[in-house]
Amino acid sequence: MSQENHTIPAPNYTQIPNLLFDEMLPFLKETELKVLLVIYRKTFGWHKTRDQISLTQLQEKTGLAKQRVIKATRSLVEKGLIIKNITGKNGSQKTEYDIVMDQKVPSYKSYPEPVTDCTPPPVTKSTPQKKGLNKYKEKESKPKKIPKTSEQPNNTEALASLDSKESHNTFPFSVEIKEIVHLLIRSLKLLKFDYKIKPKDDVKWAKEVDRMIRLDKRNPEIIKKILKWLPKCDFWHPNIKSGNKLRKQFDTLEIEMNKQNEKDRSERYKAFAYKVKKAGLNSLNVSQQGVYDKSNNFELSYKMPYEDFCRSIANKYGITDYYGDMQ
């Protein structure tokens, strides 16, 4: 589609699971989302759950480089969203992708066709039969009562027990605690989207969070920041799988989070400073703590707000096209 033509054609769409928008979207990187949408198009778009898709096709459809496509597909497999099958010998290998679904739909088979004929079937009158003719007729089997069992709640219902009357009677969970537990569950789902939460785990985690706030005097907002940062840490993310573990490692997690945030912060500042230096300001020196220019008696620290940092350099050296770097 050309950039000039943005008109949406008549409905001819691919069905995308609501779970992608409701649950998965916040935890997918842009590259992962692009690859996943292409796989959805090649599978759901043709009423099947598996399709043979080459690396070249994924590159063309997503506009991504080869290594980024490879990394994205590997991440989607690790998160349990797709299954990658490679068959054949070297030089003639074929790669097939399966969509991981709850419903067991046979691969390469179409979904049931939609019902287009809404005409009710003709009514046939049943002829009365005489008594005794049904003697050898099989009796209709009554549906058996299935005993109630405690099933494991899925991810979308993981917080249901927090809102139940029983939980409120035994433990008064606040909205803030529920939000923190929800962030912990989302962190686990980022590891694997079909991660199973054991019965009453969410209640146990809520109690641990309450102890963190009430006994350990932890700031709830910092707990939330840690859980939002956690998926970015390759080491700690797979090691925090419960409220108890979160409570024990809180101090370490906070230190690591602050270190990483400070590193990300300095990298952002340095990127702008190097861009200015590359434009011709060779007298500007960039360090780990800030920038300085001895010849102009100019020095700035990365601890100041980013917008003020950019504005100060721009005003000092007469730069006018720096606004895009402040976003």
C-alpha positions in Angstrom: 0.0 0.0 0.0 1.4 3.4 -1.0 1.9 6.1 1.7 -0.5 8.4 -0.2 -3.4 5.9 -0.1 -4.6 5.4 3.5 -8.2 4.5 2.6 -9.4 1.3 4.4 -10.9 -1.1 1.8 -14.1 -3.1 2.3 -14.0 -5.6 5.2 -11.5 -8.3 4.4 -9.8 -8.8 7.7 -7.8 -11.4 9.7 -9.2 -12.3 13.1 -6.8 -11.3 15.9 -7.3 -12.8 19.4 -8.6 -10.2 21.9 -5.9 -11.4 24.3 -3.3 -9.7 22.2 -4.9 -6.3 22.9 -6.1 -7.0 26.4 -3.2 -8.8 28.0 -0.2 -9.3 25.7 0.3 -5.9 24.1 2.1 -4.1 27.0 4.7 -6.9 27.1 5.5 -7.2 23.5 8.4 -5.4 21.9 7.8 -3.7 18.5 9.8 -6.3 16.6 7.9 -9.2 18.4 4.5 -7.6 17.6 5.4 -7.2 13.9 6.5 -10.8 13.6 3.5 -12.1 15.5 1.0 -10.1 13.4 2.6 -11.5 10.2 2.3 -15.1 11.6 -1.3 -14.4 12.5 -2.0 -13.2 9.0 -0.4 -16.2 7.4 -2.3 -18.6 9.7 -5.6 -17.2 11.1 -5.9 -15.2 7.9 -6.2 -18.5 6.0 -8.2 -20.3 8.6 -5.4 -22.5 10.0 -3.0 -22.6 12.9 0.2 -23.6 11.1 1.9 -22.3 8.1 5.3 -22.5 6.4 6.9 -19.1 6.6 10.5 -18.4 5.4 12.8 -15.9 7.1 12.8 -13.9 3.9 9.0 -13.6 4.0 9.1 -12.4 7.6 11.8 -9.8 6.7 9.8 -8.5 3.7 6.4 -8.4 5.6 7.8 -6.7 8.8 10.6 -4.5 7.2 13.0 -5.8 9.9 16.6 -6.9 9.5 17.4 -10.6 9.5 18.9 -10.7 13.0 16.0 -8.7 14.5 13.5 -11.2 13.0 15.5 -14.1 14.4 15.7 -12.6 17.8 11.9 -11.7 17.8 10.9 -15.3 16.8 13.1 -16.8 19.4 11.6 -14.5 22.0 8.0 -15.4 20.9 8.8 -19.1 21.3 10.2 -18.5 24.8 7.1 -16.7 25.8 5.0 -19.6 24.6 3.1 -17.7 21.9 4.3 -19.7 18.9 6.0 -23.0 18.1 8.8 -23.2 15.5 9.3 -26.4 13.6 12.3 -26.8 11.3 12.3 -29.9 9.0 14.6 -31.1 6.2 18.4 -31.2 5.6 20.7 -28.2 5.5 20.2 -26.2 2.3 16.6 -27.4 1.9 15.1 -26.7 5.3 11.5 -25.6 5.8 10.3 -23.6 8.7 6.8 -23.9 10.0 5.1 -21.8 12.7 2.3 -23.0 15.0 0.0 -20.7 16.9 -0.3 -21.8 20.6 -4.0 -22.0 21.4 -6.2 -23.2 24.2 -8.5 -24.9 21.7 -7.1 -27.9 20.0 -7.7 -27.1 16.4 -6.0 -29.5 13.9 -3.2 -27.8 11.9 -3.8 -27.3 8.2 -7.6 -27.7 8.7 -10.0 -24.9 8.3 -12.2 -23.6 11.1 -15.9 -24.5 10.9 -17.5 -22.5 8.1 -20.0 -19.8 9.4 -23.7 -20.6 9.1 -25.2 -18.6 6.2 -28.5 -20.3 5.9 -30.7 -19.3 8.8 -33.9 -21.1 7.5 -35.2 -23.4 10.2 -35.4 -27.1 9.3 -38.8 -28.5 8.4 -40.9 -29.7 11.2 -41.7 -33.4 10.9 -44.5 -35.0 12.8 -43.6 -38.0 14.8 -46.0 -40.9 14.5 -47.2 -42.3 17.8 -45.9 -45.8 18.5 -47.7 -48.5 20.3 -46.7 -49.6 23.8 -44.3 -52.4 23.9 -42.4 -51.5 20.7 -39.8 -49.6 22.6 -38.9 -52.6 24.7 -35.5 -53.1 23.1 -34.9 -49.5 22.4 -31.8 -48.1 24.1 -32.7 -45.9 27.0 -31.5 -42.3 26.8 -28.5 -41.9 29.0 -28.9 -39.1 31.5 -25.9 -36.7 31.7 -23.6 -37.7 34.5 -23.0 -35.3 37.3 -19.4 -34.1 37.2 -18.0 -33.7 40.7 -16.7 -30.2 41.4 -12.9 -30.0 41.4 -10.7 -27.1 42.2 -9.2 -26.2 38.9 -6.2 -23.9 38.5 -7.3 -20.4 37.6 -6.0 -19.1 34.3 -4.0 -15.9 34.0 -7.0 -13.7 33.2 -8.8 -14.9 36.4 -5.8 -15.0 38.6 -7.0 -12.0 40.7 -10.6 -13.4 41.1 -9.9 -14.7 44.6 -8.8 -11.3 45.7 -12.2 -9.9 44.9 -14.2 -12.7 46.5 -16.3 -12.3 49.6 -14.3 -15.0 51.4 -11.0 -13.2 50.8 -12.5 -10.0 52.1 -13.7 -11.7 55.3 -10.3 -13.4 56.0 -8.1 -10.5 54.7 -9.0 -7.0 53.7 -7.0 -6.5 50.6 -6.7 -2.9 49.5 -6.9 -1.8 45.9 -3.2 -0.9 46.0 -2.2 -4.4 47.1 -4.3 -5.9 44.4 -2.6 -3.7 41.8 0.8 -4.8 43.0 -0.2 -8.5 42.8 -1.5 -7.9 39.4 1.8 -6.4 38.3 3.6 -9.5 39.7 1.2 -11.8 37.7 1.9 -9.7 34.5 5.6 -10.1 35.1 5.2 -13.9 35.2 3.1 -13.8 32.1 5.9 -11.9 30.3 8.1 -14.9 31.0 5.4 -17.2 29.6 1.9 -16.1 28.6 0.3 -19.4 29.7 2.1 -19.4 33.0 -0.1 -21.3 35.5 -1.0 -19.6 38.8 -1.6 -22.2 41.5 -4.8 -21.9 43.6 -4.7 -19.2 46.2 -1.2 -18.1 45.2 -2.5 -14.6 44.5 -3.8 -14.5 48.1 -0.5 -15.6 49.5 1.3 -13.0 47.4 -1.1 -10.3 48.6 -0.3 -11.2 52.2 3.4 -10.9 51.5 2.9 -7.5 49.9 0.9 -6.4 52.9 3.7 -7.4 55.2 6.2 -5.5 52.9 4.1 -2.3 53.3 2.9 -2.7 56.9 5.9 -4.3 58.6 8.9 -3.6 56.3 7.7 0.0 55.7 8.2 -0.4 51.9 6.9 2.3 49.7 4.1 0.9 47.5 5.1 3.1 44.6 8.6 1.8 44.7 7.3 -1.8 44.7 5.3 -1.0 41.6 8.3 0.6 39.9 10.4 -2.5 40.6 7.8 -4.8 39.1 7.5 -2.6 36.0 11.3 -2.6 35.7 11.7 -6.3 36.4 11.0 -7.6 32.9 14.0 -5.5 31.6 16.4 -7.4 33.9 17.5 -10.7 32.3 18.9 -12.1 35.5 16.3 -11.2 38.2 13.1 -11.5 36.0 13.0 -15.3 35.9 14.0 -15.5 39.6 11.1 -13.5 41.1 8.1 -15.8 40.9 6.3 -15.2 44.2 5.5 -12.5 46.7 7.9 -14.1 49.2 10.8 -13.9 46.8 9.9 -10.3 45.9 10.0 -9.5 49.6 13.3 -11.2 50.3 15.1 -9.6 47.4 13.5 -6.2 47.6 16.7 -4.3 48.6 18.8 -6.0 46.0 16.1 -5.3 43.3 15.9 -1.7 44.2 19.6 -1.2 44.0 19.8 -3.0 40.7 16.9 -1.0 39.3 18.4 2.3 40.4 21.7 1.3 38.8 20.1 0.3 35.5 17.9 3.5 35.5 21.0 5.6 36.1 22.8 3.9 33.3 19.9 4.3 30.9 19.6 7.9 32.0 23.3 8.7 31.3 23.2 6.9 28.0 20.4 9.1 26.9 22.3 12.2 27.9 25.5 11.0 26.3 23.6 10.2 23.0 22.5 13.9 22.7 26.0 15.2 23.7 27.7 13.0 21.1 25.3 14.2 18.5 26.2 17.8 19.3 29.9 16.9 19.3 29.6 15.1 15.9 28.0 18.3 14.5 31.3 20.1 14.8 31.7 21.0 18.5 35.0 19.1 19.1 35.7 21.1 22.2 32.8 19.5 24.0 34.0 16.5 26.1 31.7 13.7 27.2 32.3 11.7 30.4 30.3 9.2 32.5 29.1 12.0 34.9 28.5 14.8 32.5 29.9 17.1 29.7 32.5 19.9 29.9 34.2 22.4 27.7 37.3 23.9 29.2 37.8 26.5 26.5 34.3 27.9 27.1 34.2 27.3 30.8 31.1 25.2 30.4 30.1 22.1 32.5 26.9 20.2 32.9 25.9 17.1 35.0 23.6 14.2 33.9 21.7 14.7 37.2 19.9 17.7 35.9 16.6 17.3 34.1 17.0 16.1 30.5 15.2 18.9 28.9 17.2 21.5 30.8 20.4 19.6 29.8 19.5 19.8 26.1 18.3 23.4 26.3 21.5 24.5 28.1 23.8 23.0 25.5 21.6 24.4 22.7 21.6 27.9 24.1 25.4 27.8 24.8 26.3 26.8 21.2 23.4 28.4 19.3 21.7 25.1 18.3 18.1 25.5 17.1 17.1 22.0 15.8 17.4 20.0 19.0 13.7 19.8 20.0 13.2 16.4 18.5 15.9 15.0 20.8 14.0 16.1 23.9 11.0 13.8 23.3 
